[in-house]
Amino acid sequence: MPKLWKKTGDAQGNAQLQEINLSTLAIAEPTVIFISGHVTMDNNPVMIARGLDFMEGIFQGQPEFPDLPQIYSWSHGSTQKTVFNVAAYDFRPKHAYSSSAKKLALGAIMPLVSANNQPLPYAEAQKNLRNLTFLGYSAGNVVAQEVFNASLKMMKEIGYKPEEARTLLHEVVLINIGAVSRPSKEQDRFTTLCLANSDDRFVRIKNVLMHPLRSVFSKATRPLTIEALSDTSLMVSAAASRKRRDRREVSKETVIEGVELPRWNFSVSNHGVYSYINNDDKRSQMSRIASHALINALGRKTTLTPLQLLEPPAAMEAEEKCAYLNKIAKAQGLKK
C-alpha cells in the first residue's frame, strides 16, 4: 500500500524516516509532496530517503527559505500496480484514478477545502490550497493527475459546483518532470509546469506503445522550447543536453550543492531526475527551471500563472539572472 513519508530527527540529531498517517496530515504552511517514480517502493527506505535528501538540497541555502518547507515523499506499492495504473489512466485521463491516488487526495487536498464533509468558504479554501505543491516524476506524475481527478469528483460530491471546484484546484501547483502522463489531455487542472526531454527514451517508448499517433514529440528536437498548453499549463521541452555527446561520457559533478548524486550518464535514458532538476548551465538546457519553479511555488501568496513559476529568484546574481531570462525568452520565441 502506498505511503507518505517524512524525515525527522531523533534525540541524537540523526535523520530518520517516519511514515505519516494521512488522516492526521495537517497542511498549514508551504508544503511539497514529491511523488517519485516506480522505483520508490514502500519496502525501499534507501530510495525514499534519497528522494527527500534531494528535495532538501533544492531549498537549502535559498534566501527565501531560512527554514526548510514541509517536504514529504509518496511511495508506491508495487511495480505491477504502478504499471497497471499508468495504463489505466492513459486510456481514461479525464476520469481514471487509483485507490492510492484517492487516498492521497483525501489526506492532502480534501481537508484544505472541506470541514465536516461540507465545502469551506471559497476564499478560505483558496488560501489553504496555496500551501500545497506536488512534484511528480515519471510514474509519479500519473499519480498526481489521478489525485486531481479524485479531488474534483469528491469536491463535487460534497457540494462544490463543477467549475468552482476546478478553479479552486488551479491553486495547487504541480511540477511534472519526465512526464509519462498525457500533457495534451491535462490542460485545465492544477497549475502545471511540465518538463519533458525530447530524447527521454522512457517517455518515447511509452508514447509509441500506448498512443503512437499522439506522441508528445514527433521527433527529438534539441532546442529548449516553452509552449503554453492552456492558461494553467505550460510545456517545457528540450534535448537532455546542449550537444550530442560521446556515449562513454559521464558527468561526476555535483549539480546541486551539498547533495551527493550518482554518476550522471547522458547516454543511458535521459529520464533521470537529475536530467530535469539541476543547476548545471553548461550541460543541461533544463538547468534551474524546475528548482526556480519549486521555490516560486512554495513562496506563493497569490494565484500564479505557469510563466510566473519560471521567474528567477530575487537574490540571483545579475549576470546569472540575465542569462537565465534570455534563455527563457528565447525558448518562448521572444528573442533570437
N, C-alpha and C positions, 0 to 999 in steps of 0.2 A: 504494500500500500504506500503510495507516495506520501512524503512527509515534508514539513517545513523545519529548517534548521537555522541556528544562530550560534555565533561564537561567544562564549562567556569566559571569565577568568575565575580560577579557583582562589583559595586563600593565599596561595604562594605566588599568584600572578600569572600562572600558566594558563594558556588558552585551551578551552575545551569546547567540544561540540555539544549543543543542547537541542534536543527535539522540542519544538514548540507546539503546544496544544492549540489548534486553530480556534477552538471555542473560547479561548482566553486571549487571543490576539487582539491588542488594542493599538490601532494606528492613530496617533495623536500628534505626530511630528514627521518631518520628511523621512520617508521610508522607501527603500528599493528592495524588490524581490527579484533575485536572479533565478530565472528558470532555465537551467542549463540543458545540454544535450543528453542523449540516451545513456551515455557512459556514467552519468552521475546517478548512481543507484542507492537505494536505502542501505544496502549492505556494503557500500564502498565509502567509508568515512574519510579516507585519504583524499578522494576526488572532491568530496563535498567541502572539506577544509581548504583545499587548494582554490576552489572557486571563491570562497569567502575571503581568502587572503588576497586574491587578485582584485576583488571588488574593493577591499580596503585600500589597496595600493593606488587606485584611481583617485581617491579622495584625500589621501594623506598628503599633508603639505600644502593643500589648497587654501588660500586665504579665506575663501567663502565658507570653509568648514574647519574652524578651530577644533571642533569635536566631530568625530565621525557621525554620519547619519545612521539611522537604523538600517542594518543590512541583513537580509535573510537569503537563504538558498532553498529552492524547491527541488526535491529529488524524485526520481521515477521508480516505479515498482519493478518492472522487468522489461527487457528488450522486446520480447514478443508483444506485450501490451502496448508499448510505445509505437512500434511499427504498425500495429493494427489501428491505433488511434490516429496516426498520421494519415493512413489510407482512408479511414472512415471520414475524417474531416475533409480530405481533399475532394471527395465526391459530394459533400454537402456542406460547403464552407459557411453558408448563411445560417445554418441551424445546428450543426453537429456539435456535441460536447461530450466528453467522457465523465464518468463519475468522479474521477480525481480532480478534473477541472471544476466541476460543480462544487466540490469540497473546498477548493481554494477560493472560489467566488463567494461561497457562504462565509468563509472566515475572514477574507481580506476586504471584500467590497460591500457586502450587504450590511455590516454594522455601520458603515460610513453613510449609508443612505436611508436607513430604517431604524425604528425602535418599536419593540412590541409588535412586530410584523406590520407596521404602518409606515408610510413614507415620512421622512423628515421634511421640514420646511426647505424649499428649493435652495435658498442661499446657504443654509447650514450644510446640506448635502454637498453642494458645490465646493464650499471651503474644505470640507473633510476630504473629498476626493483629490484635492490638490496635494495632499500629503503622500499620495501613492504613485510610485513609478515601477514599471516592470522592465527588466532587461531579459529578452528572450533570445536564446541561442540555439540554432539548429532545430531539433525537435521541440525544444522549449518554446519556440515562437508559435508552434501549433497549439500548445497548451494555453498560451496567452490569448490566442484568438478564441479558443473554446471557453475561456473564462469570460470573455466578452459576451459570447452567445448565451452562456448560462446566466450571467448577471442581468442581461437585458430581459430574458424571459422571467426571471424571478422578480425583477422590479415591476414589470407589467402585472404580474400575479398579485402583488400587494397593493396595487392601485395607481402606479405611475402611468401616465399616458405614454404611448409608444415613442413619440418624438421628444417628449420631456425626458424620458429615461435615456434615450440615445444621446441627447445633447448633454445631459449630466455626465455620461460616461466619456465624453470628449475631454473631461477634466483630468482623466487618468492618462499619464504619458507612458507609451510603450516604445522601447527602442529594440528593434529586431535586428539581429546580426546572423549572417549565414542562413537566410530565410528559406525554409522548406515548406512554408505555408503557401498562400495564394494572394500575394500583394494586390493583384489586379481585381480581386474579389473582396478586398478588405478596405474599402475607401471611405467608410463613414462609421468609424468605430472609435477606439481610443485615439488620442492624438499620437500619431505614429511616425517614427523615423525608421525606415527600412534600409539596411546596408547589405548589399549583395555583391560579392565578387563575380564578375562576368566569367572568370575562369575557375570558379569554385566547382570542382569536379563532382562533389557530392550533390550539390544543388542541380547541376546539369543532368546527372544521371537520373535523379528523382523526376525532373521535368520530362525527360524523354520517356520514362517508364509510365508515368501517370497521365500526362497531358501534353504529348509531343507537339501538337498543333498550337498550343497556347503557352509555349515556353516563355519564361521571363526574358530570355536572351535568344535572339535569332543567330547571333554569332558572338564570339568572345571579343567584344570591343574593349580597347585598352584605356582610353582617356577617362578621367573622372567625370561623371555626369550626374547632375542633380535634376530630378524631374518631379513635378507635383502630380500625384495621382488624384488628389482631391484637396479640399480646403483643410482637411485634417490628416493628410497622409502624404509623405514625401519619400521618394525612392532615390537612394544614393548608390551608384554602381560604378565599378572600375575593375580593371585587372588588378590582381593582388599586389603586383609590384610595378614600379615605373617602367622597367625594361625587362625583356626576356633574359633569363639567367641560366647559367650552366646548371644542369641537373644535380651536380655534385656540390653546388654552393650551399653552405649552411650559415645562418647568422647565429652567433653565440652571444650577441649583445643583449643586455637588459633593456627592454623597450619601455618599461615603466619603472621609474626609480624606486629602489627599495624592495622590489619583488623578484625573487628568483624564478626564471622561466625556463621551460625545456628548450632544447635547440629548435630554432625556427627554420624549417626547411621549406622554401617556397615551392619546391618541385613536387611535394607529396600530394596535396589535395587543394590547397588554398582555402581550406574550410576551417582551419584552426581559429580559436577565439582571438589569438594574437595577431592574425591577419587582419582583424577588424578593429580591435581596440589596442592601440599602441601610440607612441609619440615619436615614431621613427620617421621623420620627414624625408630622409634620404632614400629610404627603401619602400615605404608604403604610401600609396595615394590616399588611403583612408586615414592617415595619421591625424590624431587629435579630434576627429569629427565625433566619434562616439563618446569619448571622455568629456569633451565640451558639452555635448548634449546631456549627458548624465548630470554634470554639475549644474547646468541651467535648469534641468527638470527638478532636481532636488531643492533648488533655491527658489522656485517659483512661488509667487503670491497671487498671481492673476492667471487667467487663461492664456496659454502660449500657443502660437502657431508653430507648425513644424520648422519653418525657416528661423524662427526665434531661438529654437533649440540649437541651431548651428552657430550662434554668436560666440565670439571668443570671450574669455573671462576678462574683467576689467583690469586685473593685475598683470595681464600678459605683457611681456616686453614689447615695445612699439614696433621693432623690426620684425619680430615673430608674428605679431598681430597683423601687420601689413601683408606679410607673405601668406598668412592663412586666409585673410579676407580676399586677396587676389585669387587664391586657389578656388575658393567658394564661388566667387563671381564668374570666373572662367568656366567652372563646371555647370553653371546655370546659363551659359551662353551670353553673359552680360559683358564679357571682356575677352579680347583675343590675346 
